[in-house]
Amino acid sequence: MTKIKICGIKSLADVECLNTYKPDYTGFVFWPHSHRYLTLDEAWRLREKLDSDILSAGVYVDEDMDKVIEAARRNIINVIQLHGKEDNEYIKKVKDITGLPVIKAIKIEGENSLENCDKLDADYILFDSGMGSGKTFDWQSLKVSINKPYFIAGGINAENVENAIDIFSPYGVDLSSSVETDKVKDPEKIRQVIQAVRQKG
């Protein structure tokens, strides 16, 4: 069964929606330049209300490691998701200190060499067209052959998610702006995409 991650939740209404439709993961965005940005205390309040079966990822871009460690220490996050230029040394160190798995995002731009993905100490890879861009990349041009579980992100919605699963057979799909209306999470869009993935199996 393909895993589902609904990223960038911001409110208790978002939490209630996820508790109803039960994705496998959600994401708290700790990047200050995003309109989905949360402080640690805001994320803690949401995590307290979130179904314990839903894993929460902390989304970071070249963040000071101490801030990541603090989120892990407070049990706000179950997974660390890195979208910046974090190198393998950073990945290894934050894993060793926190004991949490790491998702490393790889931005797909034109001709990409993915041969180094297996060399990263990240537990998962996330292929995306850009952080929260809501745009798909050329799925047919990406030939994925790695020995790590990976997520596909970027413009995935209820209409194209089955096609994405057929092409990639990914570990999971990651959605954010495609399940929003006017930059707010839309419960009906979330319901539709989760239903599509669950029916796909």
Secondary structure, DSSP 8 states (H G I E B T S, - for coil): --EEEEE---SHHHHHHHHHH--SEEEEE--TTSTTB--HHHHHHHHHHS-TTSEEEEEESS--HHHHHHHHHTT--SEEEE-S---HHHHHHHHHHH---EEEEEE--SS---TTGGGS--SEEEEESSTT------GGG-----SS-EEEESS--TTTHHHHHHHH--SEEEESGGGEETTEE-HHHHHHHHHHHHHH-
